[in-house]
Amino acid sequence: MRSNLMPVVGITVLALVVAACGETAPSQPAGSPGAEGGRLDLVRERGQLICGVNGALPGFSFLDQATNEMSGFDADFCRAVAAAVLGDPEAVEFRNLTTDTRGPAIQTGEVDVLIRNTTWTVARDTSWGLFAPTTFYDGQGVMVRAADGIASLEDLADATICVQTGTTTELNLADVFDARGIPFETETFSEIEQTYPAYDEGTCDAVTSDRSQLVATRTTLANPDDHVILDEVLSKEPLGPVAPLGDDQWFNVVKWVVFATFQAEESGITSSNVQDMVGSEDPVIARLLGGEGDLGLGLEADWVVDVISAVGNYGEIYDRNLGPGTPFELERGLNSLWTDGGLLYAPPYRS
């Protein structure tokens, strides 16, 4: 295994520059990689991936009471990264983060990766961390009570809308309603555990968030069939993993784990047949499953085999947590492969 040592010269120069400016160089944040190596080395030395999740969003990341395990779409992508890096999908510490703590957690290196219904925006991409490929293309929606006969945003004039504060949801709501001249009031909450019970109890006339979150949390309301999600989509909400800034190798690992699940589905590689596909005569499949090494990622040559064996390809992850047979029954839509009219597209896995 090759060394992942960071260039000492660059660090020395940085220290000299800081000293020349009369300032003290910042100390390494807790949990962040030290000067000797990058986060890939840190995770391997620790023997565990620390993955920031929501922890309370059904379908994406929530504690399954039957198994006492973290379940969901996002949780499975945490396991995929652990399988790639450590060869063990269960070597994950799931760290529940609120909307207020998720940014600082990735900025300070408290978590190795953030996989928590977090929208990719320019400010977050430049100050929080680097966003890996989008794993779920979403959009903001509004849920209302069917009995109220609300069919459009205009019908919500002078309504009170429940929304989580400190989110793109809150900003989008103001942008869209102000642009249309629709007067409204908000009732803000810090987390979904507060937001939806308040809506269900009648504190608000409507509740707004990502449509996937609305679909998921509607199943937890007292009478789910009494609520409908309006057809109108207020925004673009690309959701996906976030890696800390400053470590290109680690970002590449997280990025290509996601791409591997896309390509595996496109190539027909599943959790049940991946072992049989090793050594395939198809050059794309052969490379993906380790036929030409890891191509510079610093992982074991057969890391994709470990990932797909553990969690399956993208379609398997999606269907198991969100698709047919689940309480949510979310259609793939934009989250289909490009070959099926969707937006999921993996760059070529080759030298």
N, C-alpha and C positions, 0 to 999 in steps of 0.2 A: 504493500500500500504506500502510495507516495505521500510525502510530507506536505502539509497545508500551511507551512509557516508563513506568516505575514512578513513583508519586507521590512527589516529593521531600519534600513537607511531612511525610508520615508518617515517612519515614526520619529527618528532622531532629528531630522530636518524640521518636522512639525514642532517638536519640543523647543528647538532653538528659536524658531520664529516666534512662538508664544512668549518665550523668555525675553526676547528682544523687545516685545511690545509691553513688557512690564506686567504681564498677567501670569497667573498660575495655571498650568495645564490642568484641564478637568480630569478628575479621577474616573476610572472605569465604573459605569453603573453596575449595580448589583446584578449578578447573573449574566453579565455580558462577557464576550470572549476577551481574554487578556491579550497582551502584546505578543505572546508566544504563538498563538494559533487562532484560527477563526472559529465560528460557531459550530461548524461541522465537527471539529475536534472536541469542542466543549460538550456537545451533546453525546458524543461517543464516550468521553471520559465519565460523564455523569451516568450514562447507561439508560437515559430516559429523555424523552422529548417533552418539553413543557408547552402545551398548546392552549392558547387563550380562546375560550368559547363563550357563548351566551349562557348555556346551561339551563335555560328555562323556556326554550322555544321548541315546541313539539315539531317533529319532522326534521329539524336541523341539529339541535343539540339539547338534550334533556335527559334527566335521570330516569331511566326505566325502572319503575317500582317493582316490576316482576323479577328483573334480573339484577337490580341495583348497579347497573352499568350505564355509562353515558351512551346514548343512542342518537342516531340521526345522520343526515347528509354531511354536515360539517364535521361531526365527530369521526365519520369514516374517512374523511380526507386527512384528519389528524393521524389516524391509524395508518393511512397510506404513506405519509412522510416517515413515520416511525419504522414501518416495514422496510422502506428504502434505505434508511440510514443505519438502523440497528438490527434489521432482519427480524424484528419482533413487533407486530402491530399492537400488542398490548403494553408495550413499554412507553406509555403516555401518561403524563399527569395532566388531567384536564383542569384548567384554572378558569373558573367562572368570572367573567368581567362585565361590568355595567357599561352603559354608554359613556359615563364619565371617566372610568378607569381604563378603558380599552386603549385609548391613545397613549397615555403615559406608560402603560405596560409594554407596548411595543417599542416606544421611544427609548425607554431606559434599559431594555433588554431583560425585563422581568420574565417575559415569555419568549420562546424561540420562534414562534410563528403565531399569528392571530388568524383564526378561521372562525369568524363570528359575524354573521349578517352585517357587514360593514361596507358601505358604498364607496367605490373608487372615485375620488375627486382629485382635482389638481393640488389643492392645499394639503390633503392627506398624503398624497403621493410624494410630495416634496418635503414634508415635515414629520410625518408619522413613520412611514416605511415604504418599501417598494411592493406594489401590488402584483401578485402573480396572475396568471391568466384567470379570467372570470370563470367561475364555476357555476354561477347561477345568474342569468339575465332576468332582472326583475323590473318592476315599475310600481310607483306609488298608487295606491287606490284608496277608496273610502267605503267604509261599511256603515250601513244604516239599518234601522228596523223596518222590516217589510210592511208592517201595519201603518207606517207613516206616509207611505206612497211617494217617497222621494225617488225621482228618476234621473235627476241631473244635478250638477253642481249648483246651478242657479236656484234649485229648490231648497238649497241650504242657506239662503240669505237670512241673516240674523240668527243663525243656528250657533250652538256651542259645540265645538269639536274637540274631542280628546286627542292628545298628541304627546309623544315623548319629547322632552326638551333636550337640547344639545345634539339634535340629529339633523340630517339633511331633510328628513320628513317635515320638520317644523318650518324650515326655510322654504321648501317647495310649496307648502300649503299657503304661506304668506304671498309668495311670488305669483302663484296661479290665481288666487282669489283677488288679490289687489289688481292684477292685470285685467281681470274681468269686471272689476268694480262690484264684487260681491261682498257685502259686509258680513263679518262673522266674529265670533269670540272663541278663544281657546281655553281649555282646561289642561294644564301641562302636568306631566308626571315624569319621574326620572327613569322608571323601568316598566316593562310590560306587565309585571306582577301587580302593579298599581293601576295601570292604564285600563286594562280590559274589565276588571271587576267594576271599576267606576262607571264605565260605559254600560255594562250589563245591568247595573243598578239604576240607570237612568240619569246619572250626573250630566251626561252629554247627549246631544242629538245624533252624533256620528262619531266615528273613530277613524283615524287615518294612519297608514303605515305602508310598508311594502306589501304588495298584494299577496305574496307568499306567506307573510306573517299573519295577514288577515285571515287567509284560508286556514292556516294552522291553528290560530287561537280561536276561531269561530267554533271549532270542535270542542273547546273547553267551556263554552258559555252554557248557561243553564238550559236554554232551548235553542240550539244552533239553527234550526230551520226558521226561526223567527227573524233571522238577520240575512241581509243580502249585500253583496259587494257590487258597487256601481260599475258599469262597463268602462267608464272613462279612466284612462291612465294619465296621471299627472306628471310623470317624470321618467327618466331613465335611471335605473338603480343596478349597476353592475356590481355583483358581490363576489368576493374571492379572497384567497389567502393573502396575508401581508407579512413580509419578512423585514426585519430591522434594517435600517439604512447602514451602509458602510461595509457590507460583506458580500461581495459579488458572487463568491463561490456558493455561499449558503442560499442566496437568492436564486441562483441557477438550479440548485437542488430542488427547492420548493417548486419552482416554475416547471421543471421537467417532470416532476412527479405528476403534476396536473396534466401536462401534455401526454404523458404515458397512458393515462386512463382514457383520454380521447382516442389516441391512436390504437389502443387495444380494442376498443369497441369498433372502430373503423375496419380493423383487420380481422374481426371475428374472434378475437382472443378473449376467453372468459375464465372465470375462476375454476370452472370444471374441466377446461381443455388446455389450460396454459402449459401444464407439464408435458402434454403430448405435442405441443407446438414447438418446443425447444428443438433446435436443429432443423427447423423447417427449410425447405428449398426456396421458399419465398424470401428474397434478400431483405425486404423491409421487416418482415417478422423475425428473421434470424438476427438482424442487427438489434432490434428492439429488445429481444430476449437474451442479449449478451454475446452474440456471435463475434462481435468486433470489440469487446471490452466496453467500458463505460463512457468512452468518447470524451474524457476530460472532466467528468463530474466529481471524481474522487470517491466513487461508490464501488461496491462489488460489481463485477461484470453482469451478474444475473439479478440485479436489484429489481428490475421490472417484474421478473417472475415472482419475487417475494411480494411485491405490491398487489399484483393481480390475484395471486393465490389467496391473499389475506382479505381483500375488500372487493375484488372484481373490477371490471372496467367501468367507465363512467355510467353507461346505461344500467348496469347492475346496481351501482350505488344509488342512482336516481330512483329506479323502480322500487328498490327495497325500502326506501325511506319516504318517497313522495308520490310514487306512481300508482298504477292500478292495484287494487287490493289493500291500499293503505287508507286511513280515514280522510286523506287529503285529495287523492286522485288528481293530482296536478298533471295536466298535459305537458308534454315536453316543449312544444312551441319553439321559441328561439333557442332553447336549450337542447335542440337536436343537433346531430352532426351536420356539417356543411353539405354532405351528400344527401341529406334528407331535408334540405331547405332551412337548416338552423345556422347558428353562428359558431358552433364548436369546430375548431380547425387547429390541428397540430402541425407545426413546421416539420420538415423532414428530419427524422432521427438518423443522421449519417455524418460522416466526416466531411 
